[in-house]
């Protein structure tokens, strides 16, 4: 059975789909078979990223690793129960198909609460929740007492994760590994950054997740969307990317994330992804 990685939260703009596509391509370069499922039938950010990647390859006449992928279209049924049953059946069908012939399945959930998002969470072997490094995004996990900087109440999202953990336990008898990653981290040692870090460490013990470093505030992660490229493509001459020192730093963040997830892979699986020397004098 494939190992399922679910990218989920209920806030947009946290880098969820960017993280998803970097996980997909990083695993492909490591030699694993990967299937991707886009559950956001409206926004389709992961799907559009992969479509851009295919268009880039066609235009440049190059070959880069591509996953098998599908976007679960939204049901047109007017009845809510009928629509949920139809969408759920589509997801379960494609998950079963991919599970038979892939090593990993990466599922990108919409940035709001939907039936499909909750169902996807219940299939996670590894749940990855990206958040921007701020108290606004921290509210995704729990309400925080401003005086004591301590948890006062779990968020709706955290409660949903607990419920889907139960559903998974009933269905498979196994638990999921929940990981929260801090994206758009500033390079400066700011007071607010330290405060957010302390609260997250406390919440990790109380709620039951692991903290893993995410991606810094780097333009390169947003610029690559139009071409569908990732930092793992840097080693490929076909990608047409000239490495700078900024790319090297961003690539190291991708590798650190891949290793920090502690997926069932070879110990050195991600050590050489994107190997290429930067241009001298580049900043």
C-alpha positions as CSV (number, residue, x, y, z in Angstrom):
1,X,0.0,0.0,0.0
2,X,1.2,3.5,-0.8
3,X,2.1,5.9,2.0
4,X,-0.3,8.8,1.9
5,X,0.8,12.3,2.6
6,X,-2.0,14.8,3.1
7,X,-1.4,18.6,3.0
8,X,-4.2,20.3,5.0
9,X,-5.3,23.3,6.9
10,X,-8.2,25.8,6.8
11,X,-6.3,29.0,5.9
12,X,-5.3,30.0,2.4
13,X,-1.9,31.5,1.5
14,X,0.2,29.3,3.8
15,X,2.1,27.6,0.9
16,X,0.2,24.4,1.1
17,X,0.2,23.6,-2.7
18,X,3.8,24.8,-3.1
19,X,4.8,22.5,-0.3
20,X,2.8,19.6,-1.9
21,X,4.4,20.0,-5.4
22,X,7.9,20.1,-3.8
23,X,7.2,16.9,-1.9
24,X,5.9,15.3,-5.1
25,X,8.9,16.2,-7.3
26,X,11.4,15.6,-4.5
27,X,10.1,12.0,-4.1
28,X,10.1,11.5,-7.9
29,X,13.8,12.5,-8.0
30,X,14.5,10.1,-5.1
31,X,13.3,7.3,-7.4
32,X,9.8,6.7,-5.9
33,X,6.5,6.3,-7.8
34,X,4.2,9.1,-6.8
35,X,0.5,9.8,-7.4
36,X,-1.1,13.2,-6.6
37,X,-4.7,14.0,-5.8
38,X,-6.0,17.5,-5.9
39,X,-9.1,17.8,-3.7
40,X,-9.6,21.5,-4.3
41,X,-11.9,21.2,-7.4
42,X,-12.5,24.9,-7.4
43,X,-9.1,26.5,-7.0
44,X,-7.0,23.6,-8.4
45,X,-3.7,25.2,-7.5
46,X,-1.8,21.9,-7.4
47,X,-3.4,20.8,-10.7
48,X,-2.5,24.2,-12.4
49,X,1.1,23.9,-11.1
50,X,1.4,20.4,-12.7
51,X,-0.3,21.6,-15.9
52,X,2.2,24.5,-16.1
53,X,5.0,21.9,-15.6
54,X,3.7,19.8,-18.5
55,X,3.3,22.9,-20.7
56,X,6.9,24.0,-19.9
57,X,8.2,20.6,-21.0
58,X,6.2,20.6,-24.2
59,X,7.4,24.1,-25.1
60,X,11.0,23.5,-24.2
61,X,10.9,19.9,-25.6
62,X,12.5,18.5,-22.4
63,X,11.6,15.7,-20.0
64,X,11.3,16.1,-16.3
65,X,9.7,13.7,-13.8
66,X,6.0,13.9,-13.6
67,X,3.6,12.2,-11.2
68,X,0.3,10.5,-12.1
69,X,-2.3,13.0,-10.9
70,X,-6.0,13.7,-10.8
71,X,-8.2,16.6,-9.7
72,X,-11.4,15.4,-8.0
73,X,-14.2,17.4,-9.7
74,X,-17.0,18.8,-7.6
75,X,-20.4,17.1,-7.7
76,X,-23.2,18.9,-9.4
77,X,-25.9,17.2,-7.3
78,X,-28.1,19.6,-5.4
79,X,-28.7,17.3,-2.5
80,X,-25.8,17.7,0.0
81,X,-25.7,14.1,1.1
82,X,-25.8,12.9,-2.5
83,X,-23.0,15.3,-3.5
84,X,-20.8,14.2,-0.6
85,X,-21.3,10.5,-1.4
86,X,-20.4,11.2,-5.1
87,X,-17.3,13.1,-4.3
88,X,-16.2,10.7,-1.6
89,X,-16.6,7.7,-4.0
90,X,-14.4,9.5,-6.6
91,X,-11.7,10.1,-4.0
92,X,-11.7,6.6,-2.7
93,X,-11.7,5.1,-6.2
94,X,-8.6,7.2,-7.2
95,X,-6.9,6.6,-3.9
96,X,-7.3,2.8,-4.3
97,X,-6.0,3.0,-7.9
98,X,-2.9,5.0,-7.0
99,X,-2.3,2.9,-3.9
100,X,-1.9,-0.3,-6.0
101,X,0.9,1.1,-8.2
102,X,2.6,3.9,-6.4
103,X,4.9,4.2,-3.4
104,X,3.5,7.6,-2.2
105,X,0.2,9.5,-2.7
106,X,0.3,13.2,-2.1
107,X,-3.2,14.7,-1.4
108,X,-3.7,18.5,-1.5
109,X,-6.8,19.6,0.4
110,X,-8.7,22.9,-0.1
111,X,-8.0,25.8,2.3
112,X,-11.4,25.6,3.9
113,X,-13.6,23.0,5.6
114,X,-15.3,20.6,3.2
115,X,-16.4,17.0,3.3
116,X,-13.7,16.0,0.9
117,X,-11.0,17.7,3.0
118,X,-12.1,15.9,6.1
119,X,-12.2,12.6,4.3
120,X,-8.8,13.1,2.9
121,X,-7.4,13.7,6.4
122,X,-8.7,10.4,7.5
123,X,-6.5,8.7,4.9
124,X,-3.3,10.4,6.0
125,X,-0.3,8.3,7.1
126,X,1.5,11.7,7.3
127,X,-0.5,14.9,7.8
128,X,1.4,18.1,6.9
129,X,-0.1,21.4,8.1
130,X,1.8,24.4,6.8
131,X,1.2,27.7,8.5
132,X,2.7,31.2,8.2
133,X,4.8,32.3,11.1
134,X,2.4,34.5,12.9
135,X,-0.2,34.5,15.7
136,X,-2.9,35.0,13.1
137,X,-2.1,31.6,11.5
138,X,-1.4,30.0,14.8
139,X,-5.1,30.6,15.5
140,X,-5.6,27.7,13.0
141,X,-4.5,25.3,15.7
142,X,-5.8,26.9,18.9
143,X,-7.0,30.1,20.5
144,X,-4.2,31.5,22.6
145,X,-4.5,33.5,25.9
146,X,-2.7,36.8,25.1
147,X,-1.6,37.4,28.7
148,X,-0.2,33.9,29.5
149,X,0.6,33.0,25.8
150,X,-1.0,29.7,26.5
151,X,-3.7,27.5,24.8
152,X,-7.2,28.3,25.9
153,X,-9.3,26.4,23.3
154,X,-8.7,24.1,20.4
155,X,-9.6,25.4,16.9
156,X,-12.2,23.8,14.7
157,X,-9.4,22.5,12.5
158,X,-7.6,20.8,15.4
159,X,-10.9,19.2,16.5
160,X,-11.5,18.0,12.9
161,X,-8.0,16.4,12.9
162,X,-8.8,14.6,16.2
163,X,-12.1,13.3,14.7
164,X,-10.4,12.0,11.5
165,X,-7.7,10.4,13.6
166,X,-10.5,8.4,15.2
167,X,-12.0,7.5,11.9
168,X,-8.6,6.3,10.6
169,X,-8.0,4.3,13.8
170,X,-11.4,2.6,13.4
171,X,-10.7,1.8,9.7
172,X,-7.0,0.8,9.9
173,X,-6.1,0.4,13.5
174,X,-3.2,2.8,13.0
175,X,-2.5,6.5,13.9
176,X,-1.3,9.3,11.7
177,X,1.9,11.4,12.1
178,X,0.8,15.0,12.3
179,X,3.5,17.6,11.3
180,X,3.2,21.4,11.5
181,X,5.6,23.3,9.4
182,X,6.4,27.0,9.7
183,X,6.5,28.7,6.3
184,X,7.7,32.2,5.4
185,X,10.1,32.3,8.3
186,X,12.0,35.5,8.6
187,X,15.8,35.4,8.7
188,X,15.8,37.9,11.5
189,X,15.6,36.8,15.1
190,X,12.5,38.8,15.9
191,X,10.7,38.8,19.2
192,X,7.4,37.8,17.6
193,X,9.2,34.8,15.9
194,X,10.5,33.6,19.2
195,X,7.1,33.9,20.9
196,X,5.3,32.0,18.1
197,X,8.0,29.3,18.4
198,X,7.5,28.9,22.2
199,X,3.7,28.7,21.8
200,X,4.0,26.1,19.1
201,X,6.4,23.9,21.2
202,X,3.8,23.9,24.0
203,X,0.9,23.1,21.6
204,X,2.9,20.3,20.0
205,X,3.0,18.5,23.3
206,X,-0.7,19.2,24.1
207,X,-2.3,18.6,20.8
208,X,0.1,15.9,19.5
209,X,2.0,17.1,16.4
210,X,5.7,17.4,15.4
211,X,7.3,20.7,14.4
212,X,9.4,20.7,11.2
213,X,11.1,23.8,9.6
214,X,9.4,24.9,6.4
215,X,10.3,27.4,3.7
216,X,11.6,30.9,4.3
217,X,10.2,34.1,2.7
218,X,11.7,33.6,-0.7
219,X,10.4,35.0,-4.0
220,X,11.8,31.9,-5.9
221,X,9.0,29.7,-4.4
222,X,6.3,31.9,-6.0
223,X,8.2,32.6,-9.3
224,X,8.5,29.0,-10.2
225,X,4.7,28.4,-10.4
226,X,4.4,29.7,-14.0
227,X,7.0,27.2,-15.3
228,X,5.9,24.4,-12.9
229,X,9.5,23.9,-11.8
230,X,10.7,23.2,-8.3
231,X,14.0,23.5,-6.4
232,X,14.6,19.8,-7.0
233,X,14.8,20.5,-10.7
234,X,18.0,22.5,-10.3
235,X,20.3,19.7,-11.2
236,X,18.7,19.1,-14.5
237,X,20.2,21.0,-17.5
238,X,16.8,20.7,-19.2
239,X,15.2,22.9,-16.6
240,X,17.3,25.9,-17.8
241,X,17.8,27.3,-14.3
242,X,21.0,29.1,-13.3
243,X,21.6,28.5,-9.7
244,X,22.3,31.4,-7.3
245,X,23.2,31.3,-3.6
246,X,19.6,32.1,-2.9
247,X,18.6,28.9,-4.8
248,X,21.1,26.9,-2.8
249,X,19.5,28.2,0.5
250,X,16.0,27.4,-0.7
251,X,17.1,24.0,-1.9
252,X,18.5,23.2,1.5
253,X,15.1,24.1,3.1
254,X,13.4,21.6,0.7
255,X,15.8,18.9,1.6
256,X,15.4,19.6,5.4
257,X,11.7,19.3,5.1
258,X,11.8,16.1,3.1
259,X,14.2,14.6,5.8
260,X,12.2,16.0,8.7
261,X,9.0,14.3,7.6
262,X,10.7,10.9,8.4
263,X,9.0,9.1,5.5
264,X,9.6,5.4,4.9
265,X,12.5,6.0,2.4
266,X,16.2,5.3,2.2
267,X,18.2,7.3,4.7
268,X,20.1,9.2,2.0
269,X,17.2,9.5,-0.5
270,X,17.1,13.3,-0.6
271,X,20.8,14.1,-0.2
272,X,21.6,14.6,-3.9
273,X,18.3,16.1,-5.2
274,X,19.1,19.3,-7.1
275,X,22.9,19.0,-7.0
276,X,24.5,21.8,-9.0
277,X,27.1,24.4,-8.3
278,X,25.8,28.0,-8.1
279,X,27.1,30.7,-10.4
280,X,30.1,32.5,-9.0
281,X,29.3,36.0,-7.8
282,X,25.6,35.4,-7.8
283,X,23.6,36.7,-4.8
